[in-house]
C-alpha cells in the first residue's frame, strides 16, 4: 500500500525546458529519444544569423529523422550527405540537387554515378583514386579537397581517417583539373565539439597558406568548406549559436577575405540539444566490499544509442527524480552482455546514492548521433525509439 506522509514533497525532475518536462512524464517500455523539431529550427536560425553569407549544409548523419530534414528543407538549408542513401533521402523529401553535396571522401563508383545522374554536382575528395572515380562517373563535376587537421582543438578530434596534407592537396587540385573536373576549393573538420570560436584560429591560419599556395599555382578557387565542429552543451560552457557562429565567421573573413563561397556543416550543433532520451536504471551494484564506486547499469548503452561515450569523449548529462538527495560517484554502464559496454569509468559520474532499479533517467542533449548508432538489435535489445514533440 502506498503511504502518503503529510507535508512530504513528491520527487520530481528539475526540468529546464518544455522538452525535458514532456520527457519527464513520458512513459515507454524501452529507451526512447524525444525530439523537439522547433528546437532544431531555433538552432538553425541562430547558426544562420551568425554565419551570415555562409551556406549551412546540415550534416545529415547527425540525425536523418524525416521531420528534422523536412523542417530544415522548409527553412532553406542545404545538406551534407555521406552516402547514396542520404542523398536519396534528401532529394525524396524535396531538397534540390544543388542543395546537396556528397561530402564523404570514400564513395563507391556506382554511387557517384547515381548521384550525378540525379543532379549532384559537388563532391569531396582526398586522394588521387577518388578523383579518378569522380572523373569517370561524374564528368565535369566540382570537387573540393579535404585537408587533414594535424592538431585538432575539438574534444573529439576527427583527423587521421580523412584528409590530406598541404603538398598532396596541391597535387590533387592539379590531378582533378587534368581529369576534366573543376577543383573549386578545400574543406576540413576542425574537430567535433570545438567549444569556443577562438579555437578555430590556428587551423584557419594554417590552411590559409594552402589556399594562397593554390592561388599561386594558378587555381581559381571559389569554395571554402569549414565543416562541422559546432558544439552542443554537455556540461562545459559554450557560446550561444549565433555568437559562436559569428566568431567563427569573423576569423574566416580575416584569413580568407575574398573567398566567394563559404560552406559550414553543423550536425551536433544543430540537433543535439533538440533531443532527450528517456531511459531507466536496470541495476545498482558493487563488485566487492572494497569497491570504491557503485556500478549503475542503464537500459541504454554504447550499442543502443550512446556510442559517442567511447573514450569518454562526449559526456552526457543525466537527470533523475532524486537529484536533490545525497550524491555519489558511480561507474555507468549499459545493459548488454559485452564488457565494452561501459559508458564512464575513468571519470565516474555523480548520481544520487538512493538510485535503484526501475528509476527513470533522462539523458540531456541526445539529439545527435544516437538513433542511427542504435540501428542493430544487439543482444536482442530493440533500437532506440523516437517520439516527435
TORROLO-576990 format. One record per residue (C-alpha): residue number from 1; residue in three letters; x, y, z. Coordinates in steps of 0.5 Angstrom, whole numbers, plus 2048, in hexadecimal, padded with zeros to 3 digits. Layout:
residues N
ATOM resi resn east north  up
ATOM  NUM  ALA    X     Y   Z
...
END
This chain:
residues 389
ATOM resi resn east north  up
ATOM    1  UNK  800   800 800
ATOM    2  UNK  803   807 7FE
ATOM    3  UNK  804   80B 804
ATOM    4  UNK  803   813 804
ATOM    5  UNK  807   817 809
ATOM    6  UNK  804   81E 80B
ATOM    7  UNK  808   823 808
ATOM    8  UNK  80D   81F 804
ATOM    9  UNK  80E   821 7FD
ATOM   10  UNK  80E   81C 7F8
ATOM   11  UNK  814   81B 7F4
ATOM   12  UNK  814   81F 7ED
ATOM   13  UNK  819   820 7E8
ATOM   14  UNK  81C   827 7E8
ATOM   15  UNK  81B   829 7E0
ATOM   16  UNK  81E   82E 7DC
ATOM   17  UNK  819   82F 7D6
ATOM   18  UNK  813   82C 7D3
ATOM   19  UNK  817   826 7D0
ATOM   20  UNK  819   824 7D7
ATOM   21  UNK  812   825 7DA
ATOM   22  UNK  80F   821 7D5
ATOM   23  UNK  814   81B 7D5
ATOM   24  UNK  813   81B 7DD
ATOM   25  UNK  80C   819 7DC
ATOM   26  UNK  80D   814 7D6
ATOM   27  UNK  80C   80D 7D7
ATOM   28  UNK  810   808 7D3
ATOM   29  UNK  812   801 7D3
ATOM   30  UNK  819   802 7D0
ATOM   31  UNK  81D   808 7CF
ATOM   32  UNK  81A   80D 7CB
ATOM   33  UNK  81D   813 7C8
ATOM   34  UNK  818   819 7C9
ATOM   35  UNK  81A   81E 7C3
ATOM   36  UNK  817   826 7C3
ATOM   37  UNK  817   828 7BC
ATOM   38  UNK  816   82F 7BE
ATOM   39  UNK  81D   82F 7C2
ATOM   40  UNK  820   82D 7BB
ATOM   41  UNK  81D   833 7B8
ATOM   42  UNK  820   837 7BE
ATOM   43  UNK  827   835 7BD
ATOM   44  UNK  827   835 7B5
ATOM   45  UNK  824   83D 7B6
ATOM   46  UNK  82A   83E 7BB
ATOM   47  UNK  82F   83B 7B7
ATOM   48  UNK  82D   83E 7B1
ATOM   49  UNK  82D   845 7B4
ATOM   50  UNK  834   844 7B6
ATOM   51  UNK  836   841 7B0
ATOM   52  UNK  834   847 7AB
ATOM   53  UNK  835   845 7A4
ATOM   54  UNK  838   83E 7A5
ATOM   55  UNK  833   839 7A3
ATOM   56  UNK  831   834 7A8
ATOM   57  UNK  832   82C 7A6
ATOM   58  UNK  82F   828 7AB
ATOM   59  UNK  833   822 7AD
ATOM   60  UNK  82D   81D 7AB
ATOM   61  UNK  831   818 7AF
ATOM   62  UNK  830   81B 7B6
ATOM   63  UNK  828   81A 7B5
ATOM   64  UNK  825   818 7AF
ATOM   65  UNK  81E   818 7B2
ATOM   66  UNK  819   819 7AD
ATOM   67  UNK  816   81F 7B1
ATOM   68  UNK  81C   822 7B2
ATOM   69  UNK  81E   822 7AB
ATOM   70  UNK  817   825 7A9
ATOM   71  UNK  818   82B 7AD
ATOM   72  UNK  81F   82C 7AB
ATOM   73  UNK  81D   82C 7A4
ATOM   74  UNK  817   831 7A5
ATOM   75  UNK  81C   836 7A8
ATOM   76  UNK  820   835 7A2
ATOM   77  UNK  826   831 7A5
ATOM   78  UNK  82B   82E 7A1
ATOM   79  UNK  82D   827 7A2
ATOM   80  UNK  834   823 7A3
ATOM   81  UNK  833   81B 7A1
ATOM   82  UNK  837   816 7A3
ATOM   83  UNK  834   810 79F
ATOM   84  UNK  830   80F 799
ATOM   85  UNK  82A   80D 79E
ATOM   86  UNK  82B   814 7A1
ATOM   87  UNK  82B   818 79A
ATOM   88  UNK  825   814 798
ATOM   89  UNK  821   815 79F
ATOM   90  UNK  822   81D 79E
ATOM   91  UNK  820   81D 797
ATOM   92  UNK  81A   819 798
ATOM   93  UNK  818   81E 79E
ATOM   94  UNK  818   824 799
ATOM   95  UNK  820   826 799
ATOM   96  UNK  822   829 793
ATOM   97  UNK  828   825 790
ATOM   98  UNK  82C   82C 790
ATOM   99  UNK  82B   82C 798
ATOM  100  UNK  82E   825 799
ATOM  101  UNK  836   824 799
ATOM  102  UNK  839   81D 799
ATOM  103  UNK  83E   81E 79F
ATOM  104  UNK  840   817 7A0
ATOM  105  UNK  847   816 79D
ATOM  106  UNK  846   80F 79D
ATOM  107  UNK  841   80D 798
ATOM  108  UNK  83F   807 793
ATOM  109  UNK  840   809 78C
ATOM  110  UNK  839   807 78A
ATOM  111  UNK  836   80B 790
ATOM  112  UNK  83A   811 78D
ATOM  113  UNK  837   810 786
ATOM  114  UNK  830   80F 789
ATOM  115  UNK  830   816 78D
ATOM  116  UNK  833   819 787
ATOM  117  UNK  82D   816 783
ATOM  118  UNK  829   81A 788
ATOM  119  UNK  82C   820 787
ATOM  120  UNK  831   820 78D
ATOM  121  UNK  837   824 78A
ATOM  122  UNK  83B   826 790
ATOM  123  UNK  840   820 793
ATOM  124  UNK  845   820 799
ATOM  125  UNK  84C   81C 797
ATOM  126  UNK  852   81B 79B
ATOM  127  UNK  856   816 796
ATOM  128  UNK  858   815 78F
ATOM  129  UNK  854   80F 78E
ATOM  130  UNK  84E   812 791
ATOM  131  UNK  84F   818 78C
ATOM  132  UNK  84F   813 786
ATOM  133  UNK  849   80F 789
ATOM  134  UNK  845   816 789
ATOM  135  UNK  848   818 782
ATOM  136  UNK  846   811 77F
ATOM  137  UNK  83F   811 782
ATOM  138  UNK  83D   819 782
ATOM  139  UNK  841   81C 77D
ATOM  140  UNK  842   824 77E
ATOM  141  UNK  840   824 785
ATOM  142  UNK  842   829 78A
ATOM  143  UNK  847   826 78F
ATOM  144  UNK  84A   828 796
ATOM  145  UNK  850   825 799
ATOM  146  UNK  84F   823 7A0
ATOM  147  UNK  855   826 7A5
ATOM  148  UNK  858   822 7AB
ATOM  149  UNK  858   825 7B1
ATOM  150  UNK  85E   824 7B5
ATOM  151  UNK  85D   827 7BB
ATOM  152  UNK  855   827 7BD
ATOM  153  UNK  852   82C 7C2
ATOM  154  UNK  84C   827 7C3
ATOM  155  UNK  84A   823 7C9
ATOM  156  UNK  84A   81D 7C4
ATOM  157  UNK  84F   81E 7BE
ATOM  158  UNK  84D   81C 7B7
ATOM  159  UNK  854   81B 7B4
ATOM  160  UNK  858   815 7B1
ATOM  161  UNK  852   812 7AD
ATOM  162  UNK  850   817 7A9
ATOM  163  UNK  854   81D 7A5
ATOM  164  UNK  85B   81E 7A2
ATOM  165  UNK  861   823 7A4
ATOM  166  UNK  863   829 7A0
ATOM  167  UNK  867   826 79B
ATOM  168  UNK  862   821 799
ATOM  169  UNK  85D   826 799
ATOM  170  UNK  860   82A 794
ATOM  171  UNK  862   824 790
ATOM  172  UNK  85A   822 790
ATOM  173  UNK  858   828 78D
ATOM  174  UNK  85C   827 787
ATOM  175  UNK  85A   820 787
ATOM  176  UNK  853   822 787
ATOM  177  UNK  854   827 781
ATOM  178  UNK  858   822 77D
ATOM  179  UNK  852   81D 77D
ATOM  180  UNK  84D   823 77B
ATOM  181  UNK  84A   824 782
ATOM  182  UNK  849   82B 785
ATOM  183  UNK  84D   82C 78B
ATOM  184  UNK  84A   831 78F
ATOM  185  UNK  84D   831 796
ATOM  186  UNK  84E   82E 79C
ATOM  187  UNK  84B   82B 7A2
ATOM  188  UNK  84D   829 7A9
ATOM  189  UNK  84A   827 7B0
ATOM  190  UNK  84D   82B 7B6
ATOM  191  UNK  84A   825 7BB
ATOM  192  UNK  844   823 7BE
ATOM  193  UNK  842   827 7C4
ATOM  194  UNK  846   82D 7C3
ATOM  195  UNK  844   831 7C9
ATOM  196  UNK  846   838 7C7
ATOM  197  UNK  846   83C 7C1
ATOM  198  UNK  84D   83F 7C2
ATOM  199  UNK  850   837 7C2
ATOM  200  UNK  84F   837 7BA
ATOM  201  UNK  854   83D 7B9
ATOM  202  UNK  85A   838 7B9
ATOM  203  UNK  857   834 7B4
ATOM  204  UNK  855   839 7AF
ATOM  205  UNK  85C   83C 7B0
ATOM  206  UNK  85F   836 7AD
ATOM  207  UNK  85A   835 7A8
ATOM  208  UNK  85A   83C 7A5
ATOM  209  UNK  861   83A 7A3
ATOM  210  UNK  85F   834 79F
ATOM  211  UNK  85A   839 79C
ATOM  212  UNK  85F   83E 79A
ATOM  213  UNK  863   839 797
ATOM  214  UNK  85E   836 793
ATOM  215  UNK  85C   83D 790
ATOM  216  UNK  864   83E 78E
ATOM  217  UNK  863   837 78B
ATOM  218  UNK  85E   83A 786
ATOM  219  UNK  858   837 789
ATOM  220  UNK  852   83C 789
ATOM  221  UNK  84F   839 790
ATOM  222  UNK  848   83B 792
ATOM  223  UNK  846   837 798
ATOM  224  UNK  848   836 79F
ATOM  225  UNK  844   831 7A3
ATOM  226  UNK  845   832 7AA
ATOM  227  UNK  842   82B 7AC
ATOM  228  UNK  83F   82A 7B3
ATOM  229  UNK  841   82B 7BA
ATOM  230  UNK  83C   82F 7BC
ATOM  231  UNK  83B   82D 7C4
ATOM  232  UNK  835   82B 7C8
ATOM  233  UNK  834   82B 7CF
ATOM  234  UNK  837   825 7D3
ATOM  235  UNK  838   829 7DA
ATOM  236  UNK  83E   82D 7D8
ATOM  237  UNK  83C   835 7D6
ATOM  238  UNK  83B   836 7CF
ATOM  239  UNK  839   83C 7CB
ATOM  240  UNK  832   83D 7C8
ATOM  241  UNK  832   83B 7C1
ATOM  242  UNK  831   842 7BE
ATOM  243  UNK  837   845 7C2
ATOM  244  UNK  83B   83F 7C1
ATOM  245  UNK  83A   83E 7B9
ATOM  246  UNK  83B   846 7B8
ATOM  247  UNK  842   845 7BC
ATOM  248  UNK  844   83F 7B7
ATOM  249  UNK  842   843 7B1
ATOM  250  UNK  846   849 7B4
ATOM  251  UNK  84C   845 7B3
ATOM  252  UNK  84A   842 7AD
ATOM  253  UNK  84A   849 7AA
ATOM  254  UNK  850   84B 7AD
ATOM  255  UNK  854   845 7AA
ATOM  256  UNK  850   844 7A3
ATOM  257  UNK  84E   84B 7A2
ATOM  258  UNK  84C   84A 79B
ATOM  259  UNK  849   843 79A
ATOM  260  UNK  843   844 796
ATOM  261  UNK  83F   83E 79A
ATOM  262  UNK  83F   83B 7A1
ATOM  263  UNK  83C   835 7A3
ATOM  264  UNK  83B   832 7AA
ATOM  265  UNK  839   82B 7AC
ATOM  266  UNK  836   82B 7B3
ATOM  267  UNK  833   825 7B5
ATOM  268  UNK  833   824 7BD
ATOM  269  UNK  833   82C 7BE
ATOM  270  UNK  82C   82C 7BA
ATOM  271  UNK  828   826 7BD
ATOM  272  UNK  82C   823 7C4
ATOM  273  UNK  828   828 7C8
ATOM  274  UNK  822   826 7C5
ATOM  275  UNK  821   81F 7C8
ATOM  276  UNK  821   81C 7CF
ATOM  277  UNK  821   814 7D0
ATOM  278  UNK  81C   811 7D5
ATOM  279  UNK  81F   80B 7D8
ATOM  280  UNK  820   807 7DF
ATOM  281  UNK  824   804 7E4
ATOM  282  UNK  825   7FD 7E3
ATOM  283  UNK  829   7FB 7E9
ATOM  284  UNK  82E   7FE 7EE
ATOM  285  UNK  833   7FA 7F1
ATOM  286  UNK  83A   7F9 7F3
ATOM  287  UNK  840   7F4 7F2
ATOM  288  UNK  842   7F3 7F9
ATOM  289  UNK  842   7F7 7FF
ATOM  290  UNK  849   7FA 7FD
ATOM  291  UNK  845   7FD 7F7
ATOM  292  UNK  846   805 7F7
ATOM  293  UNK  841   806 7F3
ATOM  294  UNK  83A   803 7F1
ATOM  295  UNK  838   801 7EA
ATOM  296  UNK  832   804 7E8
ATOM  297  UNK  82F   800 7E1
ATOM  298  UNK  82A   804 7DD
ATOM  299  UNK  825   801 7D8
ATOM  300  UNK  829   804 7D2
ATOM  301  UNK  831   804 7D1
ATOM  302  UNK  836   804 7CC
ATOM  303  UNK  833   7FF 7C7
ATOM  304  UNK  82C   802 7C8
ATOM  305  UNK  82D   80A 7C6
ATOM  306  UNK  833   80C 7CB
ATOM  307  UNK  838   80A 7C6
ATOM  308  UNK  83C   811 7C7
ATOM  309  UNK  83D   80F 7CE
ATOM  310  UNK  843   80B 7CB
ATOM  311  UNK  849   80E 7CE
ATOM  312  UNK  845   812 7D3
ATOM  313  UNK  846   818 7CD
ATOM  314  UNK  83E   81A 7CE
ATOM  315  UNK  83C   81B 7D5
ATOM  316  UNK  834   81A 7D5
ATOM  317  UNK  831   81E 7DB
ATOM  318  UNK  82C   81A 7DF
ATOM  319  UNK  825   81C 7E2
ATOM  320  UNK  822   818 7E8
ATOM  321  UNK  81C   819 7EC
ATOM  322  UNK  821   818 7F2
ATOM  323  UNK  826   81D 7F0
ATOM  324  UNK  824   821 7F7
ATOM  325  UNK  827   81C 7FB
ATOM  326  UNK  82E   81A 7FD
ATOM  327  UNK  832   818 7F7
ATOM  328  UNK  838   814 7F6
ATOM  329  UNK  83D   812 7F0
ATOM  330  UNK  83B   80B 7EC
ATOM  331  UNK  83D   808 7E6
ATOM  332  UNK  838   808 7E1
ATOM  333  UNK  837   802 7DC
ATOM  334  UNK  832   800 7D7
ATOM  335  UNK  82D   7F9 7D7
ATOM  336  UNK  831   7F5 7D2
ATOM  337  UNK  835   7EF 7D3
ATOM  338  UNK  83B   7F2 7D1
ATOM  339  UNK  841   7F4 7D5
ATOM  340  UNK  842   7FA 7D1
ATOM  341  UNK  83B   7FD 7D2
ATOM  342  UNK  83E   802 7D8
ATOM  343  UNK  83C   809 7D7
ATOM  344  UNK  840   80D 7DC
ATOM  345  UNK  845   809 7E1
ATOM  346  UNK  84C   80E 7E0
ATOM  347  UNK  848   814 7E2
ATOM  348  UNK  842   811 7E7
ATOM  349  UNK  83B   814 7E6
ATOM  350  UNK  838   818 7EC
ATOM  351  UNK  831   815 7ED
ATOM  352  UNK  82C   814 7F3
ATOM  353  UNK  82E   80F 7F8
ATOM  354  UNK  827   80C 7F9
ATOM  355  UNK  826   80A 7F2
ATOM  356  UNK  823   804 7F1
ATOM  357  UNK  821   7FF 7EB
ATOM  358  UNK  81B   802 7E8
ATOM  359  UNK  81C   809 7E9
ATOM  360  UNK  81B   80E 7E3
ATOM  361  UNK  821   811 7E0
ATOM  362  UNK  821   817 7DB
ATOM  363  UNK  827   818 7D7
ATOM  364  UNK  828   81F 7D4
ATOM  365  UNK  82A   822 7CD
ATOM  366  UNK  82A   81B 7CA
ATOM  367  UNK  827   81D 7C3
ATOM  368  UNK  82D   81C 7BF
ATOM  369  UNK  831   815 7BD
ATOM  370  UNK  82C   811 7C2
ATOM  371  UNK  826   80E 7BE
ATOM  372  UNK  82B   80C 7B8
ATOM  373  UNK  830   809 7BC
ATOM  374  UNK  82B   804 7BF
ATOM  375  UNK  828   801 7B9
ATOM  376  UNK  82A   7FA 7BA
ATOM  377  UNK  827   7F6 7C0
ATOM  378  UNK  82D   7F4 7C3
ATOM  379  UNK  82B   7EF 7C9
ATOM  380  UNK  824   7EF 7C7
ATOM  381  UNK  823   7F6 7CA
ATOM  382  UNK  81E   7FA 7C5
ATOM  383  UNK  821   800 7C1
ATOM  384  UNK  820   807 7C5
ATOM  385  UNK  819   809 7C4
ATOM  386  UNK  818   810 7C1
ATOM  387  UNK  812   815 7C3
ATOM  388  UNK  811   81B 7C0
ATOM  389  UNK  80F   821 7C4
END
